Amino acid sequence: MAARGSRRGGGGVANRGSRVMAAPEESLGGRAGEEPGRDAAGLSSARGRRRRWRLWDRAAAAMFRCGEGLPRRWRRSGLYEGRFCRPQNRHRGPGPILGHCTISVAFLSGYAPEIISGESEEESNGVNLMEFSDEILLHILSYVPCTDLVLNVRRTCRKLATLCLDKSLTHTVLLQKDYKVNKDKVKQLMRDIGKEIYQLNMAGCYWLPSSTVDHVTRCKNLVKLNLSGCHLTSLRLSKMLSTLQHLRSLAIDVNPGFDASQLSSECKATLSRVSELKQTLYTPSYGVVPCCTSLEKLLLYFEILDRSREGLMLSGQLMVGESNVPHYQNLRIFYARLAPGYVNQEVVRLYLAVLSDRTPENLHAFLISAPGSFAETGATKNLLDSMARNVRLDALQLPKAWINGSGLLQHLKFNNPFYFSFSRCTLSGGHLIQRVINGGKDLKSLTSLNLSGCVHCLAPESLFRKAEDDIDSSILESLVVSCCNLRHLNLSAAHHHSSESIGNHLCQLLSRLKHLLSLALPVCSITDVAAGVEKPPTASNVVPQTFGRKVRIGIQTYPRNLADQANQKIESSVFWALMGSLRFLETLEIIGSSFSSAMPRNEPAIRNSLPPCVRAQSVGDSEVAAISQLTYLQSLTLAQLPNILTGSGLINIGLQCQHLRTLSLANLGMLGKVVYMSALMDMLKHCKCLRDLRLEQPYFCAGAQFFQALSHCSSLQRLCIVSRSGTLQSDAVMSFMANCLEVIMCHMFMGESLTVCKTLQQSIVRRFYIGKAPWVASLKLDILYQNKRSFQAERPALNVVIFPLLHEDLTEVIRDVPMRHLDEITLFKSRVAEEPPNLWW
């Protein structure tokens, strides 16, 4: 008989020398329909053992899926190591909560497989997490996707069955990043815990069929619902909302064919109680806004194209009438983000027309993000004048044409502002200090500031100033002192050149902002003033002009480890000191002031790029190595760093920044050759938490060595490569997709022919976009992991786009990319302080 381990918490661990670990005190085993806790005789049969193993396997896979990847070894001897990494919007503190955890098999199911003889005492007597308190276990389970909790983990033992249904775990269900979920899982999830769900987020689940929304009707107590990016018709919306009487927050898409007249009276009654609405428009329409008579927060995303697929010009005219007038009397937050195109501008003017007639008294956040030129009209001028007289704002963002040359900021009143965005405006530093910062008064509440493209924001006047002139450090110092609680700051897309004054460098002043979580800077702003001054060539760099033995001219060799680089000048540089003072920075963007991506939104690919700033010529490997001091860095963007010679700093980042999840590299070093390829491959071998990777570099060769190094990123989900005249190896891509089972997005815009691109794209879709085969559930997970190269995992969210970058039909291909991928990774842009923090849940 096997020795029975501790029975505390329901799971036992075998003593040393025993060959079989003890069974739990209670189980959910047995045949379908049998009651939990069935006697051992019912579970001792061969069928019971097989079913018990399947439940244990599914639970183990569920628990380890939320970590860095698969367990290092899948052995039946007991302990497996994993890491619970912090998911988004779960915890705001730095780093993982639990770090490395040692999980015994008894924690997952209570049933333990046989222990191989000769095991060490440390492995056979592992810590049983089932002995922890319920509070600790609930905290651990909060990092497991809800679908795995309900469908897998809770079926392993009675204690986990109770904990997995705790209200703290079922109150909010987040499916927006669960790329493994499918229609059947959603149906089962809603059937099991539908009545316990109060907040449901299915944003960006583009792969789910429209019929999946029908199962949301089981969630009778829903208060918040996010269906952005889901396929939804007006009839299905009407049927669903008719049953959700407690709904107060809603996010939907309005696609072509939407008809508000098909909404039932019960649906309109539900909409009349909705106070928060997020609406993404793909066609000119008011959507459901006129039905929402109690709106307090309205978020509008305009993604309307100027031309249809048939090439016809679209009109921005909407039906007018008493039933189509939006109700803004209770509005507190108004936000509108426009994609490029004149139709979007026409439609948003119709939404603003009602605001110009009567400005809500409780309005405290007014934000309009519009690219390019968005001219001011008489109606918008009346709206701004009314706002200056009647409201006090806490958040403000306006198109640049509405601010440039006007005295609007002088008349607007602010209460406790938390967000300002003056992106692309010609606002001078003098006006910024006098009219916005107000001499340092009442700006302690400001947490997010976007000055991207504001070329004169750090200069006293902009009338006779050139964009390349030095900044006024006193203006930046006033900004830092007044806004000492800033968490998000964007100064990119401008030339911010520091003077030679000691102690007044931009990096030295920014180091005082100890609360920064995200920062975006131009490349030319981080260079030392002495390094940016041109020096005459030294004797060692001059090519001999005499006849004699030929001298080989090459690049200087740089050290490849952090210790050697620290012995050079980098520790004394201002950028090194800045990175050392911002220890808790999570997002960093270093972007060249003249950089523009080769793949814009609705235009042909850009064939030529502008040269980098002269001050940026000295920024290279040593500055990149300084970034490795950011231990809690999660997102990194580097674009147009011309002095990258070997990319050695990338290796340091891979070693030190273990929480890095998003990496975007563009135009590093010389453009005719990818000089940092070797360092990049070494870096990728250490990026175990990397989820998103975007590379934009001319002449990039996506070959077998690159994809072999990329296969070490076991958590990688999305890959985007943009390369003019770039090449790829189809066999290497297929092997990479077979090895990295978590990859659900592969976008490559290269220099290959259309035939090669289409052939590779079809091969990937045919091989990896498969349904759930019946034989998959019957296989042991250890066998699947050992033979994962031949195992085709189910990838319902797989999105593959491989297309020539310079092809004339590129814009037509881009419009079919899911908005989640297009906005988050495929298109290059600065994302720091792009929107107010916590704009939507």
C-alpha positions, -999 to 999 in steps of 0.1 A, spaced: 0 0 0 12 35 -7 19 57 21 -7 84 25 6 120 27 -8 150 43 -46 154 40 -47 191 46 -64 210 18 -75 178 0 -43 168 -17 -16 144 -5 21 142 -13 38 108 -11 65 102 15 100 94 6 104 59 -7 67 54 -16 60 45 -52 24 59 -54 13 93 -42 -18 94 -21 -53 100 -36 -72 131 -25 -100 129 1 -125 139 -25 -127 138 -63 -149 149 -92 -140 117 -111 -163 90 -122 -185 87 -153 -206 115 -167 -237 122 -147 -223 107 -115 -221 127 -83 -188 141 -70 -171 122 -43 -180 88 -57 -165 58 -39 -130 46 -48 -144 14 -64 -160 35 -91 -128 51 -99 -105 21 -98 -115 7 -131 -95 12 -163 -120 37 -176 -120 57 -144 -82 59 -144 -81 70 -180 -107 97 -174 -88 108 -143 -57 111 -163 -75 132 -189 -88 156 -163 -54 159 -147 -38 166 -181 -63 193 -190 -59 210 -156 -21 209 -159 -22 224 -193 -46 251 -181 -23 261 -152 9 261 -172 -7 279 -201 -8 312 -181 29 311 -175 59 316 -198 53 284 -217 53 247 -214 70 229 -184 107 222 -189 101 185 -185 69 165 -186 76 136 -163 53 116 -141 76 120 -112 60 150 -95 72 186 -96 71 209 -125 84 245 -127 64 273 -142 61 311 -139 29 330 -133 35 361 -154 14 392 -148 -14 395 -174 -26 429 -186 -49 450 -164 -45 426 -134 -18 442 -113 -1 476 -115 30 469 -94 63 460 -110 71 424 -119 53 392 -114 33 386 -82 45 351 -74 77 349 -95 89 313 -98 65 288 -83 71 251 -77 38 233 -84 31 197 -73 8 176 -93 -13 172 -62 -22 209 -65 -38 203 -98 -59 172 -92 -51 155 -59 -43 124 -79 -6 117 -83 11 94 -108 37 69 -98 71 81 -86 101 66 -102 123 49 -78 156 67 -70 141 102 -69 157 126 -46 140 137 -14 136 172 -27 116 161 -57 95 135 -40 85 157 -11 75 189 -30 54 216 -15 17 209 -19 -1 242 -27 -34 227 -18 -23 232 18 -23 270 13 -52 291 25 -82 298 3 -72 334 0 -37 325 -15 -52 299 -38 -78 324 -51 -50 349 -58 -31 322 -77 -62 312 -97 -69 348 -106 -40 345 -131 -56 315 -149 -79 323 -178 -115 320 -168 -123 294 -196 -96 271 -182 -108 276 -146 -144 267 -154 -139 241 -181 -107 223 -168 -93 232 -134 -126 230 -114 -132 194 -126 -101 180 -108 -111 180 -72 -139 193 -49 -118 221 -33 -108 235 -67 -144 231 -79 -155 254 -51 -127 279 -54 -130 282 -92 -166 293 -89 -158 320 -63 -174 353 -71 -141 371 -72 -131 349 -102 -165 348 -120 -175 384 -115 -153 396 -144 -146 374 -175 -119 386 -199 -118 369 -232 -101 396 -253 -67 381 -252 -77 344 -250 -68 333 -285 -76 297 -277 -113 303 -270 -138 291 -295 -176 290 -299 -180 258 -280 -160 270 -250 -180 303 -249 -212 283 -250 -202 260 -222 -188 289 -201 -220 309 -204 -240 278 -195 -220 271 -164 -215 306 -149 -236 329 -170 -257 341 -141 -225 349 -121 -210 372 -147 -213 409 -142 -186 421 -166 -178 404 -199 -150 416 -222 -149 399 -257 -132 428 -274 -112 418 -305 -126 382 -307 -128 385 -345 -125 348 -350 -157 339 -332 -188 335 -355 -217 360 -351 -239 332 -335 -216 332 -305 -232 365 -293 -265 346 -288 -250 329 -258 -245 362 -240 -282 363 -233 -276 338 -205 -257 365 -185 -288 381 -171 -269 402 -146 -245 418 -170 -235 454 -161 -206 459 -185 -203 443 -219 -175 449 -245 -181 434 -280 -158 456 -300 -144 437 -329 -170 410 -328 -194 402 -357 -227 417 -347 -259 425 -367 -286 449 -357 -311 419 -352 -287 400 -330 -280 431 -310 -317 437 -305 -323 402 -293 -293 402 -269 -300 436 -253 -336 428 -248 -326 404 -221 -299 425 -204 -319 448 -183 -291 457 -159 -266 467 -186 -250 501 -180 -218 499 -201 -217 488 -238 -191 486 -266 -200 476 -301 -191 480 -338 -214 495 -363 -208 478 -397 -223 484 -431 -259 472 -431 -267 483 -396 -303 495 -393 -314 511 -360 -351 506 -370 -347 469 -364 -341 474 -327 -370 463 -306 -387 484 -279 -371 462 -251 -337 468 -267 -342 505 -268 -354 504 -231 -321 488 -222 -301 513 -242 -319 542 -225 -303 530 -192 -268 527 -207 -245 554 -193 -212 544 -210 -210 537 -248 -180 529 -270 -189 527 -306 -166 519 -336 -181 531 -369 -172 514 -402 -201 531 -420 -217 566 -417 -243 561 -390 -254 574 -356 -255 537 -345 -273 534 -312 -263 568 -298 -298 583 -303 -313 555 -282 -289 561 -252 -307 590 -235 -287 587 -202 -251 588 -217 -224 600 -194 -194 587 -213 -193 585 -251 -163 571 -270 -164 572 -308 -139 555 -331 -143 565 -368 -128 539 -392 -149 548 -423 -131 544 -456 -135 571 -483 -141 545 -510 -159 512 -511 -144 479 -523 -159 486 -557 -141 520 -558 -172 542 -552 -169 574 -532 -187 573 -499 -207 602 -484 -207 613 -448 -243 625 -448 -266 610 -421 -303 610 -418 -316 638 -396 -348 639 -376 -361 640 -341 -354 603 -335 -318 606 -347 -307 634 -325 -281 623 -299 -288 631 -262 -258 647 -245 -275 665 -216 -258 642 -190 -225 638 -209 -193 640 -188 -167 625 -212 -166 629 -250 -139 611 -270 -135 608 -307 -106 592 -326 -106 596 -364 -88 575 -390 -74 593 -420 -101 604 -445 -125 632 -452 -156 610 -446 -147 605 -409 -144 643 -405 -178 649 -421 -195 623 -398 -179 636 -366 -191 671 -374 -226 658 -373 -220 643 -339 -206 676 -327 -235 697 -341 -257 688 -312 -230 697 -287 -226 731 -302 -263 739 -296 -262 730 -259 -230 722 -241 -235 697 -212 -229 714 -178 -211 683 -164 -187 679 -193 -152 675 -179 -133 656 -206 -134 667 -243 -110 648 -266 -108 647 -304 -78 629 -320 -77 637 -357 -47 631 -380 -37 656 -407 -58 688 -412 -92 690 -396 -104 725 -402 -124 745 -377 -159 755 -387 -184 780 -373 -202 752 -354 -170 740 -337 -160 775 -329 -193 780 -311 -188 748 -293 -154 758 -280 -167 793 -270 -195 777 -251 -171 753 -233 -149 782 -223 -179 799 -207 -197 770 -190 -174 741 -182 -142 733 -163 -123 705 -179 -101 677 -165 -89 663 -199 -84 681 -232 -73 671 -267 -81 690 -299 -70 690 -335 -40 711 -342 -59 735 -365 -83 743 -336 -54 754 -313 -28 769 -337 -31 807 -339 -61 810 -315 -64 822 -280 -86 793 -270 -63 780 -242 -63 813 -226 -100 812 -220 -106 775 -211 -109 767 -174 -95 736 -158 -104 719 -126 -81 690 -117 -66 680 -151 -52 645 -155 -46 644 -193 -35 669 -219 -26 662 -255 -13 689 -278 1 665 -304 13 682 -337 4 717 -325 26 747 -329 21 756 -293 52 774 -279 67 768 -245 58 803 -233 21 797 -241 23 762 -225 36 776 -192 14 806 -191 -20 793 -204 -19 756 -195 5 751 -166 -6 784 -152 27 790 -134 27 757 -117 -6 759 -101 -31 730 -98 -11 707 -120 -1 681 -94 -31 660 -107 -17 658 -142 -7 622 -149 -5 620 -187 9 646 -212 13 642 -249 35 667 -267 43 645 -297 52 665 -327 49 698 -308 82 711 -322 82 744 -303 68 733 -269 101 737 -251 110 771 -267 99 805 -254 86 816 -288 80 799 -322 79 829 -345 116 831 -355 128 798 -341 141 769 -362 130 734 -353 167 723 -348 175 751 -323 183 743 -287 155 741 -262 149 764 -233 158 743 -202 139 767 -179 106 758 -196 112 721 -192 123 726 -156 90 745 -149 71 716 -165 89 690 -144 84 709 -112 47 717 -118 38 682 -131 58 662 -106 33 633 -107 35 626 -144 32 589 -152 31 591 -190 50 616 -211 54 618 -249 80 642 -264 86 623 -297 85 635 -333 104 668 -326 140 680 -323 147 687 -286 183 696 -286 198 704 -252 223 733 -247 258 729 -233 249 743 -199 258 719 -171 229 703 -153 203 715 -178 202 685 -202 168 672 -210 177 637 -196 189 653 -164 157 672 -159 134 643 -167 152 621 -142 133 640 -115 100 624 -126 102 594 -103 66 582 -111 70 578 -148 57 545 -162 59 553 -199 82 577 -218 87 585 -255 117 606 -266 133 616 -299 167 601 -306 184 634 -308 173 644 -273 193 616 -255 227 623 -269 254 641 -249 261 676 -261 298 669 -263 292 638 -284 269 656 -308 295 682 -317 314 672 -349 351 665 -343 379 665 -369 390 630 -379 418 615 -359 449 600 -373 436 565 -368 405 571 -388 421 589 -418 427 568 -449 464 571 -460 468 590 -492 503 576 -501 513 546 -521 521 517 -499 506 487 -482 468 487 -483 451 493 -451 418 476 -444 391 501 -434 364 486 -412 342 494 -383 353 496 -347 348 465 -326 325 469 -296 323 447 -265 294 423 -263 288 423 -226 276 448 -202 306 449 -180 330 459 -208 306 486 -220 302 500 -185 340 506 -185 335 529 -214 318 563 -213 282 551 -210 280 552 -172 288 589 -173 263 597 -200 231 616 -192 210 589 -208 226 562 -187 218 583 -156 182 588 -168 176 551 -172 191 544 -138 167 568 -121 135 555 -138 137 520 -124 100 512 -127 95 524 -163 73 499 -182 72 515 -217 100 532 -235 100 546 -270 132 561 -286 121 573 -321 140 594 -347 124 628 -351 123 623 -389 113 587 -390 83 576 -409 72 540 -414 74 524 -448 38 512 -445 12 540 -437 -25 534 -433 -44 543 -464 -15 552 -488 11 533 -509 42 522 -492 68 550 -487 99 542 -508 124 567 -495 130 578 -459 143 611 -446 178 612 -432 182 612 -394 190 643 -373 226 654 -371 225 652 -333 213 616 -336 243 604 -355 262 595 -322 234 574 -307 242 537 -309 250 506 -291 261 522 -258 227 540 -254 208 508 -262 228 490 -235 218 517 -210 182 506 -214 190 472 -198 188 489 -164 150 490 -167 143 457 -149 105 460 -152 104 471 -189 75 455 -208 74 474 -241 103 488 -260 104 507 -293 136 517 -311 134 535 -344 161 553 -366 192 549 -345 219 554 -371 250 546 -351 241 510 -343 272 490 -354 268 456 -338 236 458 -318 254 445 -287 231 465 -264 202 443 -275 218 413 -258 220 432 -225 183 440 -228 174 404 -234 194 393 -204 182 420 -180 147 429 -191 130 396 -184 95 411 -184 97 424 -219 65 416 -238 65 440 -268 95 447 -290 95 470 -320 127 477 -340 129 499 -371 158 512 -392 186 506 -369 221 512 -382 229 515 -419 199 508 -441 217 488 -468 226 459 -444 211 445 -412 242 449 -390 225 439 -358 212 405 -369 236 384 -349 229 404 -317 192 402 -323 192 365 -326 212 362 -293 187 386 -277 157 365 -287 170 334 -270 165 352 -236 131 368 -243 109 341 -227 80 365 -220 80 382 -254 44 383 -269 47 408 -298 76 414 -322 77 440 -349 107 445 -372 110 471 -399 143 471 -417 152 473 -454 169 442 -469 160 421 -439 166 383 -445 141 362 -426 160 330 -429 164 297 -410 188 311 -384 165 340 -375 134 318 -371 154 292 -352 164 320 -327 128 333 -327 116 298 -317 131 303 -283 104 329 -276 79 303 -263 53 330 -254 53 347 -288 19 354 -302 22 381 -329 49 387 -355 51 415 -380 80 421 -404 81 451 -428 111 451 -451 116 468 -485 136 444 -507 135 419 -478 136 381 -484 122 351 -466 126 313 -466 92 295 -468 105 263 -452 119 283 -422 86 301 -417 66 268 -418 90 252 -393 87 283 -370 49 282 -371 51 245 -362 74 250 -332 58 281 -318 23 269 -310 12 302 -295 17 323 -326 -17 335 -339 -7 364 -361 20 364 -388 23 395 -410 51 398 -435 54 426 -460 86 419 -479 102 422 -513 92 387 -525 69 382 -555 32 380 -552 32 343 -561 57 334 -534 38 354 -508 4 339 -517 17 303 -518 33 307 -483 2 323 -469 -21 295 -482 3 268 -469 2 283 -434 -35 286 -433 -41 251 -446 -18 235 -421 -25 254 -389 -60 268 -392 -77 236 -383 -107 226 -362 -106 206 -331 -99 170 -342 -115 143 -321 -82 125 -317 -66 155 -300 -85 151 -267 -76 114 -264 -38 119 -266 -16 123 -236 -2 158 -232 33 144 -225 33 127 -259 21 159 -276 48 180 -260 75 155 -269 63 154 -305 51 190 -308 68 195 -342 44 171 -358 14 182 -337 -9 207 -353 -24 228 -325 -58 244 -329 -55 281 -336 -90 296 -341 -76 331 -341 -49 326 -367 -44 356 -389 -18 354 -417 -10 382 -442 21 378 -464 22 403 -492 47 423 -513 54 457 -496 55 478 -527 24 461 -544 -3 485 -556 -30 465 -538 -14 468 -504 -41 491 -491 -69 466 -500 -51 439 -481 -46 461 -451 -83 469 -448 -90 432 -441 -66 430 -412 -85 428 -378 -85 462 -361 -69 447 -330 -37 437 -348 -37 466 -372 -39 492 -344 -16 474 -318 13 461 -339 10 462 -377 10 500 -381 39 519 -365 30 548 -342 39 562 -309 15 548 -282 27 567 -251 -1 590 -238 -20 583 -270 -52 582 -249 -61 591 -213 -53 563 -188 -81 540 -180 -103 555 -207 -121 522 -211 -121 491 -188 
